[in-house]
Amino acid sequence: MSDESNIRFEMRKVTAIEWVILDHSVPRDHPQHTVACVYEIDDLEYDVVWLRDFGLAEHYMSPAEVLDDLIRVSQRSTRSPSRRPVPIPHRPPRAERIPA
């Protein structure tokens, strides 16, 4: 599990078969502090209820896979590399017709 090198997300065990994933970049009292709930279905199947849209799967083989996948996706850059701005043609304003 990658949580040793990760300071943003934390997985906490709530019960014997349930975990929550918390996002420490969001204040504790903010509704988006809890990112997901993970539930054990059987020894090799875990279901995830995502409370924020990361575009990730809903079924995993371990809770560690859920956290690793979340960390991997969150580390991807969402910004495209810098480029020149798209030129916008400059035209004079349209003349309004005033009714006579």
C-alpha positions as CSV (number, residue, x, y, z in Angstrom):
1,M,0.0,0.0,0.0
2,S,1.3,3.4,-0.9
3,D,0.0,5.3,2.1
4,E,3.5,5.7,3.7
5,S,4.5,8.2,0.9
6,N,1.1,9.7,0.6
7,I,-0.1,12.5,2.8
8,R,-3.2,13.4,1.0
9,F,-5.4,10.3,1.3
10,E,-5.8,8.0,4.3
11,M,-7.7,4.7,4.6
12,R,-9.3,4.0,8.0
13,K,-10.8,0.8,9.0
14,V,-14.3,1.4,10.4
15,T,-15.5,-2.1,11.1
16,A,-14.1,-5.6,10.4
17,I,-15.4,-5.3,6.8
18,E,-15.6,-1.6,6.1
19,W,-13.1,1.2,5.4
20,V,-13.4,4.9,4.5
21,I,-10.9,6.9,2.5
22,L,-10.3,10.5,3.7
23,D,-8.9,13.4,1.8
24,H,-6.6,15.5,4.0
25,S,-6.4,18.3,1.5
26,V,-10.0,19.1,2.4
27,P,-11.0,20.4,5.9
28,R,-12.5,17.7,8.3
29,D,-15.9,19.4,8.5
30,H,-16.2,19.7,4.7
31,P,-18.6,17.2,3.0
32,Q,-15.9,16.2,0.5
33,H,-13.4,15.1,3.3
34,T,-14.6,11.5,2.9
35,V,-13.8,10.3,-0.6
36,A,-15.1,6.7,-0.6
37,C,-16.4,3.8,1.4
38,V,-15.0,0.3,0.8
39,Y,-16.9,-2.9,1.8
40,E,-15.6,-6.4,1.8
41,I,-17.8,-8.8,-0.2
42,D,-15.6,-11.9,0.2
43,D,-11.9,-12.6,0.5
44,L,-11.0,-11.4,-3.0
45,E,-13.8,-8.9,-3.7
46,Y,-14.3,-5.4,-2.4
47,D,-17.0,-2.9,-3.5
48,V,-16.3,0.8,-3.4
49,V,-18.9,3.6,-3.1
50,W,-17.2,6.7,-4.5
51,L,-18.5,9.9,-2.9
52,R,-16.6,12.0,-5.4
53,D,-16.2,11.3,-9.1
54,F,-12.7,10.1,-9.9
55,G,-13.8,7.8,-12.7
56,L,-12.5,4.7,-11.0
57,A,-13.8,1.2,-10.8
58,E,-16.4,0.0,-8.2
59,H,-14.9,-3.5,-7.6
60,Y,-11.4,-4.3,-6.4
61,M,-9.5,-7.3,-5.1
62,S,-8.2,-5.5,-1.9
63,P,-8.6,-2.3,0.0
64,A,-5.0,-1.5,-0.8
65,E,-5.7,-1.6,-4.5
66,V,-8.5,1.0,-4.0
67,L,-6.1,3.4,-2.3
68,D,-3.3,2.8,-4.7
69,D,-5.6,3.4,-7.7
70,L,-6.9,6.6,-6.1
71,I,-3.4,7.9,-5.5
72,R,-2.3,7.1,-9.0
73,V,-5.2,8.9,-10.6
74,S,-4.9,11.9,-8.3
75,Q,-1.2,12.4,-9.1
76,R,-1.9,12.7,-12.9
77,S,-1.7,16.2,-14.1
78,T,-5.1,17.7,-15.0
79,R,-3.5,20.7,-16.8
80,S,-2.2,20.5,-20.3
81,P,1.3,21.8,-21.0
82,S,1.6,25.5,-21.7
83,R,0.8,26.5,-25.2
84,R,0.5,29.7,-27.1
85,P,-3.0,31.3,-26.7
86,V,-5.5,30.8,-29.5
87,P,-5.7,34.1,-31.5
88,I,-9.1,35.7,-31.4
89,P,-10.0,37.9,-34.4
90,H,-10.7,41.5,-33.5
91,R,-13.7,43.0,-35.2
92,P,-15.5,46.3,-34.5
93,P,-18.7,46.1,-32.6
94,R,-21.9,45.5,-34.5
95,A,-23.9,48.6,-35.2
96,E,-27.2,48.6,-33.4
97,R,-30.3,49.5,-35.3
98,I,-32.3,52.1,-33.5
99,P,-36.0,52.0,-34.4
100,A,-37.2,55.4,-35.8
